């Protein structure tokens, strides 16, 4: 299977600061990457779809100015949580599809964000 | 709106027991995937089923795709503590966006 990495695996920040999370496809070119948010003991909630070289498509209710997504290359997408507040604390997971894995998506290990 | 409902929501069983998790929808899906997620980690793909009526086996796990491609099941034989986790089904959204719809999840705990 394909390998997707995320960095950092966890981050603690102060309220009002911005945090950047990276998602990388290590052994394939990801034409599409997805960003999810997961609350404790719940399923995944899709935040946005990111296609390489174009603007991300955000799901209803997700603030695009709050969660900035950049997919500048076929192996890297970034999610920046701007002016983070405690309610943004969550588990953020990315996934990627592309190349020979066009019909499946593979997930990164997730990033635990805690905003104090 | 495409929805995937999973049942049961929670399941706590003893080691060695068998169990079945269901994933149901009123919509037809071109394929369905099953994932297992452990706490603090991302979901790991277990299987993809594509053909209506298809049955796939992965050691003690048996996956079935409904004939009408609206539902799927996951059966675990002789469950072990290592099977503990959150099981998620998912299917591609209509419209060519490559988005996936995720099921509501089944949290399984296998007691030794």
Contacts between the chains, C-beta under 8 A, distances in Angstrom:
chain1	res1	chain2	res2	distance
A	1	B	45	6.5
A	4	B	42	7.7
A	6	B	42	7.6
A	32	B	98	5.1
A	34	B	99	7.2
A	34	B	100	7.4
A	41	B	86	7.9
A	41	B	107	6.6
A	42	B	105	6.9
A	43	B	86	8.0
A	43	B	88	6.2
A	43	B	102	5.1
A	43	B	103	6.5
A	43	B	104	5.5
A	43	B	105	4.2
A	44	B	43	7.3
A	44	B	88	7.1
A	44	B	102	4.9
A	46	B	99	6.4
A	46	B	100	7.6
A	46	B	102	7.6
A	49	B	97	6.3
A	49	B	98	7.1
A	49	B	99	5.8
A	57	B	97	7.4
A	91	B	40	7.7
A	93	B	42	5.1
A	93	B	43	7.5
A	95	B	42	7.7
A	97	B	98	6.1
A	103	B	31	6.9
A	103	B	48	7.2
A	103	B	92	8.0
A	104	B	33	6.7
A	104	B	45	6.4
A	104	B	48	6.0
A	105	B	45	8.0
A	105	B	98	7.9
A	105	B	100	6.2
A	106	B	45	6.5
A	107	B	35	7.6
A	107	B	42	3.7
A	107	B	43	4.9
A	107	B	44	7.2
A	107	B	45	7.8
A	108	B	42	5.2
A	109	B	41	5.4
A	109	B	42	4.7
A	110	B	40	7.0
A	110	B	41	6.3
A	110	B	42	4.8
A	112	B	40	6.9
